Amino acid sequence: MSELNVVATIPVKPEHVEALRGALTQLGEATREESGCLAYDLFESAAAPGVFVTIERWTDQDALDAHMKTPHVAAAFAAAGDALAGEVAIHPLIPVAG
């Protein structure tokens, strides 16, 4: 089984940062309970305030796919509504040998 690492960036309009911080915190708490989740950490960028970043580790792609279909992910996207300042970017990562 090959672990999957993912980074996601979530840009939020300044007037919605506090509300989304709460929604994303709830998302993280629920996500960490998922069986395929090995780690799920939420940050806010110091270089670009209002841009939230998740750093995630999943057991495999199937676990990530299942995560994206959960009610807590749907609730987070619903809470985001028009609060987003751009697209949510989800980056599954491929290790670089070196």
N, CA, C and O atoms as a DFTB+ gen file, in Angstrom:
392 C
 N C O
     1  1       0.845      -1.178       0.000
     2  2       0.000       0.000       0.000
     3  2       0.886       1.235       0.000
     4  3       1.844       1.332       0.766
     5  1       0.549       2.173      -0.870
     6  2       1.356       3.382      -0.994
     7  2       0.584       4.573      -0.438
     8  3      -0.527       4.864      -0.882
     9  1       1.177       5.256       0.532
    10  2       0.545       6.427       1.111
    11  2       0.445       7.539       0.072
    12  3       1.249       7.619      -0.857
    13  1      -0.552       8.389       0.247
    14  2      -0.754       9.524      -0.629
    15  2      -0.654      10.796       0.204
    16  3      -1.359      10.950       1.202
    17  1       0.219      11.701      -0.207
    18  2       0.348      13.008       0.431
    19  2      -0.361      14.033      -0.439
    20  3      -0.275      13.991      -1.666
    21  1      -1.064      14.958       0.215
    22  2      -1.847      15.962      -0.502
    23  2      -1.656      17.307       0.186
    24  3      -1.611      17.395       1.413
    25  1      -1.544      18.355      -0.630
    26  2      -1.576      19.729      -0.135
    27  2      -2.742      20.407      -0.832
    28  3      -2.893      20.301      -2.050
    29  1      -3.567      21.106      -0.060
    30  2      -4.665      21.863      -0.648
    31  2      -4.554      23.317      -0.195
    32  3      -4.212      23.597       0.954
    33  1      -4.848      24.239      -1.117
    34  2      -4.866      25.658      -0.773
    35  2      -6.284      26.181      -0.958
    36  3      -6.956      25.875      -1.943
    37  1      -6.722      26.983       0.022
    38  2      -8.085      27.478       0.064
    39  2      -8.025      28.994       0.280
    40  3      -7.873      29.448       1.414
    41  1      -8.142      29.779      -0.793
    42  2      -8.063      31.235      -0.664
    43  2      -9.417      31.817      -0.255
    44  3     -10.438      31.542      -0.886
    45  1      -9.411      32.619       0.805
    46  2     -10.649      33.149       1.368
    47  2     -10.627      34.683       1.345
    48  3      -9.602      35.309       1.613
    49  1     -11.778      35.267       1.019
    50  2     -11.897      36.728       1.042
    51  2     -11.690      37.223       2.482
    52  3     -12.135      36.576       3.430
    53  1     -11.018      38.365       2.642
    54  2     -10.678      38.850       3.988
    55  2     -11.860      38.914       4.952
    56  3     -11.716      38.588       6.130
    57  1     -13.013      39.328       4.466
    58  2     -14.160      39.487       5.362
    59  2     -14.764      38.149       5.812
    60  3     -15.633      38.125       6.683
    61  1     -14.313      37.056       5.232
    62  2     -14.852      35.736       5.572
    63  2     -13.848      34.832       6.281
    64  3     -14.165      33.684       6.592
    65  1     -12.645      35.334       6.539
    66  2     -11.580      34.493       7.097
    67  2     -11.984      33.865       8.431
    68  3     -11.798      32.664       8.628
    69  1     -12.530      34.654       9.339
    70  2     -12.872      34.108      10.665
    71  2     -13.933      33.021      10.561
    72  3     -13.813      31.975      11.200
    73  1     -14.968      33.258       9.764
    74  2     -16.035      32.265       9.614
    75  2     -15.500      30.977       8.998
    76  3     -15.843      29.882       9.442
    77  1     -14.661      31.110       7.976
    78  2     -14.119      29.914       7.314
    79  2     -13.110      29.200       8.190
    80  3     -12.983      27.978       8.109
    81  1     -12.388      29.933       9.027
    82  2     -11.443      29.287       9.952
    83  2     -12.210      28.269      10.812
    84  3     -11.743      27.148      11.016
    85  1     -13.374      28.663      11.306
    86  2     -14.183      27.758      12.113
    87  2     -14.671      26.561      11.319
    88  3     -14.599      25.428      11.795
    89  1     -15.165      26.800      10.115
    90  2     -15.667      25.705       9.279
    91  2     -14.541      24.734       8.911
    92  3     -14.739      23.519       8.906
    93  1     -13.365      25.276       8.604
    94  2     -12.233      24.412       8.229
    95  2     -11.685      23.654       9.435
    96  3     -11.201      22.531       9.295
    97  1     -11.760      24.258      10.605
    98  2     -11.348      23.563      11.823
    99  2     -12.265      22.371      12.075
   100  3     -11.795      21.289      12.427
   101  1     -13.571      22.564      11.898
   102  2     -14.531      21.464      12.051
   103  2     -14.272      20.379      11.015
   104  3     -14.352      19.190      11.322
   105  1     -13.961      20.787       9.793
   106  2     -13.641      19.825       8.742
   107  2     -12.439      18.982       9.148
   108  3     -12.451      17.762       8.988
   109  1     -11.411      19.624       9.667
   110  2     -10.209      18.897      10.082
   111  2     -10.499      17.893      11.185
   112  3     -10.007      16.765      11.150
   113  1     -11.303      18.303      12.167
   114  2     -11.636      17.400      13.270
   115  2     -12.366      16.164      12.763
   116  3     -12.050      15.047      13.172
   117  1     -13.338      16.353      11.876
   118  2     -14.091      15.223      11.328
   119  2     -13.209      14.354      10.426
   120  3     -13.300      13.126      10.447
   121  1     -12.364      15.004       9.643
   122  2     -11.500      14.268       8.710
   123  2     -10.537      13.356       9.445
   124  3     -10.305      12.224       9.019
   125  1      -9.973      13.838      10.547
   126  2      -9.007      13.024      11.296
   127  2      -9.633      11.748      11.858
   128  3      -8.913      10.832      12.256
   129  1     -10.965      11.677      11.896
   130  2     -11.659      10.472      12.362
   131  2     -11.839       9.433      11.258
   132  3     -12.206       8.292      11.541
   133  1     -11.587       9.811      10.011
   134  2     -11.768       8.879       8.897
   135  2     -10.710       7.777       8.952
   136  3      -9.553       8.022       9.294
   137  1     -11.129       6.565       8.611
   138  2     -10.218       5.419       8.721
   139  2      -9.014       5.535       7.784
   140  3      -7.934       5.051       8.123
   141  1      -9.170       6.159       6.622
   142  2      -8.060       6.261       5.679
   143  2      -7.163       7.463       5.884
   144  3      -6.182       7.637       5.161
   145  1      -7.488       8.301       6.869
   146  2      -6.706       9.515       7.118
   147  2      -5.572       9.208       8.096
   148  3      -5.816       8.767       9.219
   149  1      -4.348       9.440       7.667
   150  2      -3.175       9.255       8.524
   151  2      -2.771      10.558       9.203
   152  3      -2.235      10.539      10.311
   153  1      -3.027      11.695       8.544
   154  2      -2.720      13.009       9.111
   155  2      -3.488      14.057       8.321
   156  3      -3.666      13.940       7.109
   157  1      -3.942      15.088       9.034
   158  2      -4.666      16.183       8.384
   159  2      -4.414      17.426       9.226
   160  3      -4.954      17.558      10.323
   161  1      -3.594      18.333       8.713
   162  2      -3.217      19.535       9.446
   163  2      -3.650      20.766       8.664
   164  3      -3.498      20.834       7.444
   165  1      -4.192      21.734       9.391
   166  2      -4.672      22.973       8.791
   167  2      -3.770      24.128       9.211
   168  3      -3.424      24.270      10.384
   169  1      -3.395      24.949       8.234
   170  2      -2.548      26.116       8.470
   171  2      -3.153      27.319       7.752
   172  3      -3.986      27.175       6.858
   173  1      -2.717      28.506       8.163
   174  2      -2.979      29.717       7.385
   175  2      -1.624      30.249       6.947
   176  3      -0.687      30.313       7.742
   177  1      -1.525      30.624       5.694
   178  2      -0.262      31.106       5.152
   179  2       0.160      32.409       5.819
   180  3      -0.630      33.349       5.908
   181  1       1.403      32.466       6.285
   182  2       1.962      33.707       6.828
   183  2       2.316      34.667       5.694
   184  3       2.324      35.882       5.890
   185  1       2.610      34.126       4.509
   186  2       2.978      34.956       3.365
   187  2       1.750      35.515       2.648
   188  3       1.826      36.562       2.005
   189  1       0.624      34.818       2.758
   190  2      -0.612      35.245       2.090
   191  2      -1.777      35.044       3.054
   192  3      -2.521      34.071       2.927
   193  1      -1.946      35.953       4.018
   194  2      -3.039      35.811       4.985
   195  2      -4.381      35.605       4.283
   196  3      -4.663      36.215       3.252
   197  1      -5.188      34.740       4.862
   198  2      -6.470      34.407       4.250
   199  2      -6.396      33.218       3.317
   200  3      -7.417      32.771       2.793
   201  1      -5.196      32.702       3.104
   202  2      -5.043      31.466       2.324
   203  2      -4.786      30.343       3.317
   204  3      -3.748      30.297       3.977
   205  1      -5.758      29.436       3.408
   206  2      -5.613      28.274       4.274
   207  2      -4.964      27.154       3.481
   208  3      -5.181      27.018       2.277
   209  1      -4.167      26.355       4.172
   210  2      -3.442      25.257       3.536
   211  2      -3.646      24.015       4.384
   212  3      -3.455      24.046       5.600
   213  1      -4.037      22.913       3.735
   214  2      -4.072      21.639       4.443
   215  2      -2.920      20.790       3.951
   216  3      -2.595      20.780       2.764
   217  1      -2.312      20.080       4.879
   218  2      -1.277      19.099       4.557
   219  2      -1.821      17.775       5.062
   220  3      -2.069      17.600       6.255
   221  1      -2.003      16.845       4.130
   222  2      -2.740      15.623       4.413
   223  2      -1.935      14.380       4.041
   224  3      -1.136      14.398       3.105
   225  1      -2.161      13.303       4.790
   226  2      -1.603      11.983       4.445
   227  2      -2.742      10.982       4.490
   228  3      -3.470      10.885       5.478
   229  1      -2.880      10.242       3.406
   230  2      -3.946       9.256       3.252
   231  2      -3.330       7.886       3.007
   232  3      -2.203       7.774       2.524
   233  1      -4.085       6.850       3.347
   234  2      -3.577       5.494       3.115
   235  2      -3.408       5.231       1.630
   236  3      -2.480       4.530       1.226
   237  1      -4.299       5.789       0.807
   238  2      -4.225       5.591      -0.645
   239  2      -5.220       6.521      -1.339
   240  3      -5.936       7.278      -0.684
   241  1      -5.255       6.455      -2.659
   242  2      -6.154       7.310      -3.448
   243  2      -7.616       7.030      -3.110
   244  3      -8.431       7.953      -3.070
   245  1      -7.953       5.768      -2.867
   246  2      -9.335       5.429      -2.535
   247  2      -9.788       6.152      -1.264
   248  3     -10.932       6.598      -1.176
   249  1      -8.894       6.269      -0.285
   250  2      -9.230       6.964       0.961
   251  2      -9.495       8.446       0.693
   252  3     -10.425       9.023       1.257
   253  1      -8.684       9.057      -0.162
   254  2      -8.906      10.461      -0.518
   255  2     -10.222      10.613      -1.277
   256  3     -10.985      11.543      -1.017
   257  1     -10.486       9.710      -2.206
   258  2     -11.729       9.769      -2.969
   259  2     -12.938       9.656      -2.033
   260  3     -13.923      10.375      -2.197
   261  1     -12.857       8.753      -1.055
   262  2     -13.952       8.584      -0.093
   263  2     -14.117       9.852       0.737
   264  3     -15.240      10.268       1.024
   265  1     -13.004      10.466       1.120
   266  2     -13.034      11.706       1.897
   267  2     -13.802      12.794       1.150
   268  3     -14.612      13.508       1.741
   269  1     -13.547      12.915      -0.139
   270  2     -14.168      13.983      -0.921
   271  2     -15.685      13.822      -1.016
   272  3     -16.383      14.770      -1.377
   273  1     -16.202      12.635      -0.695
   274  2     -17.642      12.364      -0.771
   275  2     -18.329      12.418       0.593
   276  3     -19.520      12.122       0.692
   277  1     -17.597      12.791       1.644
   278  2     -18.177      12.782       2.987
   279  2     -19.062      13.999       3.227
   280  3     -18.898      15.031       2.577
   281  1     -20.003      13.874       4.167
   282  2     -20.854      15.018       4.506
   283  2     -20.060      16.211       5.044
   284  3     -20.447      17.356       4.808
   285  1     -18.947      15.965       5.768
   286  2     -18.192      17.097       6.306
   287  2     -17.461      17.876       5.216
   288  3     -17.255      19.080       5.362
   289  1     -17.066      17.221       4.132
   290  2     -16.478      17.962       3.010
   291  2     -17.570      18.784       2.323
   292  3     -17.353      19.949       1.989
   293  1     -18.730      18.185       2.114
   294  2     -19.845      18.915       1.502
   295  2     -20.223      20.123       2.355
   296  3     -20.498      21.197       1.820
   297  1     -20.239      19.954       3.676
   298  2     -20.584      21.055       4.576
   299  2     -19.552      22.176       4.490
   300  3     -19.912      23.353       4.517
   301  1     -18.273      21.819       4.385
   302  2     -17.217      22.839       4.283
   303  2     -17.345      23.625       2.984
   304  3     -17.192      24.846       2.981
   305  1     -17.624      22.933       1.879
   306  2     -17.795      23.640       0.605
   307  2     -19.044      24.517       0.646
   308  3     -19.044      25.616       0.091
   309  1     -20.110      24.043       1.298
   310  2     -21.331      24.840       1.425
   311  2     -21.057      26.082       2.267
   312  3     -21.534      27.170       1.943
   313  1     -20.290      25.926       3.347
   314  2     -19.953      27.055       4.212
   315  2     -19.097      28.067       3.449
   316  3     -19.210      29.273       3.668
   317  1     -18.250      27.574       2.561
   318  2     -17.373      28.461       1.793
   319  2     -18.190      29.350       0.874
   320  3     -17.919      30.545       0.755
   321  1     -19.192      28.768       0.224
   322  2     -20.085      29.543      -0.637
   323  2     -19.336      30.565      -1.464
   324  3     -18.436      30.220      -2.229
   325  1     -19.718      31.847      -1.307
   326  2     -19.060      32.920      -2.056
   327  2     -17.932      33.563      -1.260
   328  3     -17.477      34.660      -1.583
   329  1     -17.481      32.862      -0.203
   330  2     -16.391      33.381       0.629
   331  2     -15.024      33.139       0.004
   332  3     -14.032      33.732       0.430
   333  1     -14.965      32.281      -0.994
   334  2     -13.672      31.959      -1.602
   335  2     -13.186      33.106      -2.475
   336  3     -13.962      33.746      -3.183
   337  1     -11.882      33.350      -2.405
   338  2     -11.253      34.400      -3.209
   339  2     -10.673      33.833      -4.501
   340  3     -10.051      34.560      -5.275
   341  1     -10.874      32.541      -4.733
   342  2     -10.349      31.862      -5.916
   343  2     -10.675      30.390      -5.808
   344  3     -11.469      29.978      -4.962
   345  1     -10.065      29.605      -6.660
   346  2     -10.321      28.173      -6.680
   347  2      -9.602      27.456      -5.541
   348  3      -8.479      27.806      -5.177
   349  1     -10.269      26.450      -4.987
   350  2      -9.590      25.535      -4.067
   351  2      -8.703      24.651      -4.942
   352  3      -9.179      24.055      -5.908
   353  1      -7.423      24.568      -4.608
   354  2      -6.474      23.763      -5.394
   355  2      -6.039      22.573      -4.555
   356  3      -5.478      22.734      -3.471
   357  1      -6.303      21.383      -5.065
   358  2      -5.932      20.141      -4.378
   359  2      -4.779      19.516      -5.141
   360  3      -4.896      19.216      -6.329
   361  1      -3.662      19.322      -4.446
   362  2      -2.439      18.821      -5.088
   363  2      -2.014      17.476      -4.486
   364  3      -1.326      17.450      -3.465
   365  1      -2.420      16.344      -5.114
   366  2      -1.816      15.074      -4.715
   367  2      -0.341      15.133      -5.109
   368  3      -0.005      15.606      -6.195
   369  1       0.528      14.660      -4.238
   370  2       1.966      14.805      -4.450
   371  2       2.610      13.489      -4.844
   372  3       2.277      12.432      -4.308
   373  1       3.530      13.570      -5.782
   374  2       4.302      12.420      -6.226
   375  2       5.733      12.600      -5.729
   376  3       6.365      13.614      -6.027
   377  1       6.252      11.633      -4.977
   378  2       7.627      11.778      -4.481
   379  2       8.633      11.905      -5.631
   380  3       8.496      11.271      -6.677
   381  1       9.632      12.734      -5.403
   382  2      10.719      12.890      -6.348
   383  2      11.948      12.203      -5.761
   384  3      12.421      12.560      -4.682
   385  1      12.452      11.216      -6.486
   386  2      13.632      10.491      -6.001
   387  2      14.829      11.419      -6.065
   388  3      14.946      12.253      -6.963
   389  1      15.717      11.257      -5.092
   390  2      16.875      12.128      -5.175
   391  2      17.824      11.973      -4.083
   392  3      18.844      12.661      -4.050
